[in-house]
Amino acid sequence: MAKDKIVLAYSGGLDTSVILKWLKETYDAEIIAFTADIGQKEELDGLEEKALATGASKVYIDDLREEFARDFIYPMFQAGALYEGQYLLGTSIARPLIAKRMVDIARAEGAIAIAHGATGKGNDQVRFELGAAALAPDIGVIAPWRIEAFREQFPGRAEMIAYAEQHGIPVTASAAKPYSTDRNLLHISFESGMLEDPWYDASAEADRGMYVLSVSPEEAPDEAEYVELTFEAGECTAVNGERMSPLAVMDTLNELGGKHGIGRVDMVENRFVGMKSRGVYETPGGTILFTAHRKMESLTMDREVMYLRDSLIARYSATVYNGFWFAPERLAMQALVAESQKNVTGIVRLRLYKGNVIGAGVQSPVSLYNPDIATMEADPSQAYDQGDATGFIRLNALRLKVSAGVEQSRDGK
């Protein structure tokens, strides 16, 4: 009889390597390893060979970078998403894409379940499983870290390393890098280890070797560099006049931002599962793109449309962070966002200097800025009569005067 099949989200690290072998032994099933290429670069080297040697019956390594940039990063940035005012959601936005492709593979292979190596204390377990629930409610999910037998067998990393060595699985875990990382086209994150102490200074010179995508601002060039981003209906389509795909835009901006020490964030955030956690992030290209997009909107987006869209930023950001990318509320918000982007077209010029992204000019064929009206000199268009402001102020002051009168009357004044 044919064995059941399980699709495992596989990174090749210690956890998923051990989980691959453990799933095969525990469920007597065929394990199909799946890795989404979303910009990990050299981390993907030798992954297929390692998965097969560890016991996978089949390996998928799918290049999803263009889809990731076009259908996930760009729409999220159009929404102005910024979780808790700092985090550009680099890990969060990758999870629904991975879940989507896992479900596709499970369908194609006739698998009974998908599996992941996300810890029972983290957000990723929620993101993977909510995505799967929205797309394939009939496919099961196996989360080893929430299975008591698995936790009893592997109470710590020492037991996992010993298990890996016993089964001939190459181990790269090291005390030299006592933190976990997650890398993709948008960012790289660092968590755990010494970073669990929020007083620990991750920007200190001793820890500069931790960073991957950027130099420190102190080590960035002493001369500023200018960059121009072209937008069409809310999407960046060219850098310095050269037309590019979303993937090429991200690659180009990552290189520029990293060179100038841009995009480092160190924060304590609120996880969806209820605890606070400390994370360090590098998002060089994303920081440039996010800043440029906002500046393009400032010139081309109607005030009330902007205010309406902005009123959804916290809700939209939490929706993505918490794993509800495929939920109806995110789709509804995205429809409004898409409508708001129709005239976000033009060119933004920025100056990059030692960790800073500085506005250096913006222009658009559909600009809502009219210098004749905005000028402090005589208005040649006669579109704005300064005398009209008297009635405008009087009407807006009415409720304040009435309220103040009530307060004075109550105080006996």
DAJOPE-V87330 format. One record per pair of residues at least 4 apart in sequence whose ideal C-beta (glycine too) atoms are under 7 Angstrom apart, sorted by sequence separation. I is the first residue (numbers start at 1). J is the second residue. If there is no record, write none. Layout:
[[I | J] [I | J]]
This chain:
[[12 | 16] [13 | 17] [14 | 18] [15 | 19] [16 | 20] [18 | 22] [19 | 23] [20 | 24] [21 | 25] [22 | 26] [23 | 27] [40 | 44] [46 | 50] [47 | 51] [48 | 52] [49 | 53] [50 | 54] [52 | 56] [64 | 68] [65 | 69] [66 | 70] [67 | 71] [68 | 72] [69 | 73] [70 | 74] [71 | 75] [72 | 76] [73 | 77] [74 | 78] [75 | 79] [77 | 81] [82 | 86] [83 | 87] [89 | 93] [94 | 98] [95 | 99] [96 | 100] [97 | 101] [98 | 102] [99 | 103] [100 | 104] [101 | 105] [102 | 106] [103 | 107] [104 | 108] [105 | 109] [118 | 122] [123 | 127] [124 | 128] [125 | 129] [126 | 130] [127 | 131] [128 | 132] [129 | 133] [130 | 134] [131 | 135] [132 | 136] [133 | 137] [147 | 151] [148 | 152] [149 | 153] [150 | 154] [151 | 155] [155 | 159] [157 | 161] [158 | 162] [159 | 163] [160 | 164] [161 | 165] [162 | 166] [163 | 167] [191 | 195] [192 | 196] [215 | 219] [231 | 235] [238 | 242] [244 | 248] [246 | 250] [247 | 251] [248 | 252] [249 | 253] [250 | 254] [251 | 255] [252 | 256] [253 | 257] [254 | 258] [255 | 259] [256 | 260] [271 | 275] [283 | 287] [285 | 289] [286 | 290] [287 | 291] [288 | 292] [289 | 293] [290 | 294] [291 | 295] [292 | 296] [293 | 297] [294 | 298] [296 | 300] [297 | 301] [301 | 305] [302 | 306] [303 | 307] [304 | 308] [305 | 309] [306 | 310] [307 | 311] [312 | 316] [313 | 317] [314 | 318] [315 | 319] [316 | 320] [317 | 321] [318 | 322] [328 | 332] [329 | 333] [330 | 334] [331 | 335] [333 | 337] [334 | 338] [335 | 339] [336 | 340] [337 | 341] [363 | 367] [370 | 374] [371 | 375] [375 | 379] [379 | 383] [388 | 392] [389 | 393] [390 | 394] [391 | 395] [392 | 396] [393 | 397] [394 | 398] [397 | 401] [398 | 402] [399 | 403] [400 | 404] [401 | 405] [402 | 406] [403 | 407] [404 | 408] [405 | 409] [406 | 410] [407 | 411] [11 | 16] [12 | 17] [24 | 29] [51 | 56] [68 | 73] [69 | 74] [76 | 81] [82 | 87] [106 | 111] [120 | 125] [145 | 150] [154 | 159] [164 | 169] [183 | 188] [190 | 195] [195 | 200] [202 | 207] [215 | 220] [231 | 236] [232 | 237] [238 | 243] [239 | 244] [244 | 249] [257 | 262] [301 | 306] [319 | 324] [320 | 325] [324 | 329] [325 | 330] [352 | 357] [353 | 358] [369 | 374] [379 | 384] [408 | 413] [10 | 16] [23 | 29] [82 | 88] [83 | 89] [118 | 124] [144 | 150] [145 | 151] [153 | 159] [154 | 160] [165 | 171] [182 | 188] [194 | 200] [230 | 236] [231 | 237] [237 | 243] [238 | 244] [257 | 263] [270 | 276] [271 | 277] [324 | 330] [373 | 379] [24 | 31] [37 | 44] [52 | 59] [118 | 125] [132 | 139] [164 | 171] [181 | 188] [182 | 189] [195 | 202] [229 | 236] [230 | 237] [269 | 276] [350 | 357] [351 | 358] [372 | 379] [8 | 16] [23 | 31] [51 | 59] [81 | 89] [106 | 114] [181 | 189] [202 | 210] [208 | 216] [230 | 238] [244 | 252] [268 | 276] [269 | 277] [319 | 327] [350 | 358] [372 | 380] [373 | 381] [35 | 44] [116 | 125] [132 | 141] [181 | 190] [297 | 306] [350 | 359] [351 | 360] [372 | 381] [10 | 20] [118 | 128] [161 | 171] [229 | 239] [239 | 249] [268 | 278] [269 | 279] [319 | 329] [350 | 360] [373 | 383] [8 | 19] [20 | 31] [48 | 59] [103 | 114] [179 | 190] [180 | 191] [319 | 330] [349 | 360] [373 | 384] [8 | 20] [35 | 47] [102 | 114] [116 | 128] [129 | 141] [161 | 173] [179 | 191] [180 | 192] [227 | 239] [228 | 240] [267 | 279] [349 | 361] [20 | 33] [48 | 61] [76 | 89] [179 | 192] [227 | 240] [228 | 241] [236 | 249] [239 | 252] [47 | 61] [179 | 193] [239 | 253] [266 | 280] [348 | 362] [8 | 23] [178 | 193] [179 | 194] [157 | 173] [178 | 194] [179 | 195] [265 | 281] [346 | 362] [347 | 363] [6 | 23] [44 | 61] [76 | 93] [316 | 333] [346 | 363] [33 | 51] [114 | 132] [125 | 143] [264 | 282] [265 | 283] [346 | 364] [263 | 282] [345 | 364] [346 | 365] [73 | 93] [190 | 210] [263 | 283] [345 | 365] [6 | 27] [72 | 93] [263 | 284] [312 | 333] [345 | 366] [346 | 367] [262 | 284] [4 | 27] [6 | 29] [8 | 31] [10 | 33] [33 | 56] [263 | 286] [343 | 366] [5 | 29] [8 | 32] [10 | 34] [11 | 35] [31 | 55] [32 | 56] [37 | 61] [188 | 212] [263 | 287] [3 | 28] [4 | 29] [5 | 30] [6 | 31] [7 | 32] [8 | 33] [9 | 34] [10 | 35] [31 | 56] [32 | 57] [37 | 62] [72 | 97] [114 | 139] [118 | 143] [120 | 145] [188 | 213] [262 | 287] [3 | 29] [6 | 32] [8 | 34] [31 | 57] [32 | 58] [33 | 59] [34 | 60] [35 | 61] [36 | 62] [37 | 63] [38 | 64] [39 | 65] [68 | 94] [113 | 139] [119 | 145] [120 | 146] [258 | 284] [262 | 288] [3 | 30] [5 | 32] [7 | 34] [30 | 57] [37 | 64] [38 | 65] [113 | 140] [114 | 141] [115 | 142] [116 | 143] [117 | 144] [118 | 145] [257 | 284] [309 | 336] [32 | 60] [36 | 64] [37 | 65] [112 | 140] [113 | 141] [257 | 285] [309 | 337] [68 | 97] [95 | 124] [99 | 128] [103 | 132] [113 | 142] [183 | 212] [227 | 256] [38 | 68] [67 | 97] [106 | 136] [254 | 284] [257 | 287] [20 | 51] [24 | 55] [96 | 127] [100 | 131] [254 | 285] [257 | 288] [309 | 340] [95 | 127] [99 | 131] [103 | 135] [253 | 285] [256 | 288] [21 | 54] [64 | 97] [95 | 128] [99 | 132] [103 | 136] [106 | 139] [20 | 54] [21 | 55] [12 | 47] [20 | 55] [92 | 127] [96 | 131] [100 | 135] [225 | 260] [250 | 285] [253 | 288] [305 | 340] [20 | 56] [95 | 131] [99 | 135] [103 | 139] [253 | 289] [17 | 54] [64 | 101] [12 | 50] [221 | 259] [62 | 101] [220 | 259] [221 | 260] [301 | 340] [220 | 260] [10 | 51] [213 | 254] [220 | 261] [219 | 261] [301 | 343] [214 | 257] [215 | 258] [300 | 343] [301 | 344] [214 | 258] [215 | 259] [217 | 261] [300 | 344] [60 | 105] [213 | 258] [216 | 261] [300 | 345] [215 | 261] [300 | 346] [214 | 261] [297 | 344] [299 | 346] [214 | 262] [296 | 344] [214 | 263] [272 | 321] [214 | 264] [272 | 322] [296 | 346] [296 | 348] [236 | 289] [295 | 348] [38 | 94] [292 | 348] [292 | 350] [38 | 97] [291 | 350] [36 | 97] [36 | 98] [231 | 293] [288 | 350] [203 | 266] [229 | 292] [299 | 362] [202 | 266] [295 | 359] [300 | 364] [36 | 101] [185 | 250] [231 | 296] [299 | 364] [291 | 357] [296 | 362] [300 | 366] [302 | 368] [34 | 101] [295 | 362] [300 | 367] [34 | 102] [214 | 282] [299 | 367] [300 | 368] [213 | 282] [288 | 357] [299 | 368] [198 | 268] [212 | 282] [214 | 284] [287 | 357] [299 | 369] [34 | 105] [211 | 282] [213 | 284] [32 | 105] [32 | 109] [202 | 280] [32 | 111] [198 | 278] [196 | 278] [195 | 278] [195 | 280] [191 | 277] [191 | 279] [9 | 98] [94 | 184] [189 | 279] [190 | 280] [262 | 352] [91 | 182] [23 | 115] [189 | 281] [260 | 352] [9 | 102] [93 | 186] [260 | 353] [261 | 354] [262 | 355] [90 | 184] [187 | 281] [188 | 282] [260 | 354] [261 | 355] [7 | 102] [187 | 282] [260 | 355] [262 | 357] [19 | 115] [90 | 186] [187 | 283] [256 | 352] [90 | 187] [186 | 283] [7 | 105] [19 | 117] [88 | 186] [91 | 189] [7 | 106] [88 | 187] [90 | 189] [187 | 286] [186 | 286] [16 | 117] [7 | 109] [15 | 117] [5 | 109] [7 | 111] [5 | 110] [6 | 111] [5 | 111] [6 | 112] [5 | 112] [6 | 113] [7 | 114] [8 | 115] [9 | 116] [234 | 341] [4 | 112] [9 | 117] [233 | 341] [6 | 115] [233 | 342] [234 | 344] [233 | 344] [233 | 345] [73 | 186] [231 | 344] [232 | 345] [231 | 345] [54 | 169] [231 | 346] [69 | 185] [68 | 185] [230 | 347] [9 | 128] [23 | 142] [228 | 347] [229 | 348] [50 | 170] [65 | 185] [228 | 348] [228 | 349] [22 | 144] [226 | 349] [227 | 350] [19 | 144] [226 | 351] [227 | 352] [224 | 351] [225 | 352] [22 | 150] [224 | 352] [224 | 353] [220 | 354] [226 | 360] [220 | 355] [6 | 142] [18 | 154] [217 | 354] [217 | 355] [43 | 183] [18 | 160] [40 | 183] [39 | 183] [40 | 184] [18 | 163] [39 | 184] [14 | 160] [18 | 164] [21 | 167] [38 | 184] [39 | 185] [126 | 272] [14 | 161] [17 | 164] [38 | 185] [126 | 273] [21 | 169] [123 | 271] [123 | 272] [14 | 164] [123 | 273] [17 | 169] [121 | 273] [78 | 234] [14 | 171] [14 | 173] [74 | 235] [74 | 246] [70 | 246] [69 | 246] [73 | 250] [69 | 247] [87 | 265] [66 | 245] [86 | 265] [66 | 246] [87 | 267] [66 | 247] [69 | 250] [86 | 267] [65 | 247] [87 | 269] [84 | 269] [83 | 269] [84 | 270] [90 | 281] [135 | 326] [131 | 323] [134 | 326] [90 | 283] [130 | 323] [134 | 327] [87 | 281] [130 | 324] [131 | 325] [88 | 283] [131 | 326] [90 | 286] [126 | 322] [127 | 323] [126 | 323] [88 | 286] [88 | 287] [88 | 290] [77 | 289] [77 | 290] [80 | 294] [77 | 293] [93 | 320] [89 | 317] [92 | 320] [95 | 323] [80 | 309] [92 | 321] [96 | 325] [80 | 310] [96 | 326] [82 | 313] [89 | 320] [81 | 313] [89 | 321] [80 | 313] [79 | 313] [83 | 317] [81 | 316] [82 | 317] [83 | 318] [81 | 317] [79 | 316] [83 | 321] [81 | 320] [76 | 320] [79 | 333] [79 | 334] [79 | 337] [75 | 334] [78 | 337] [78 | 341]]
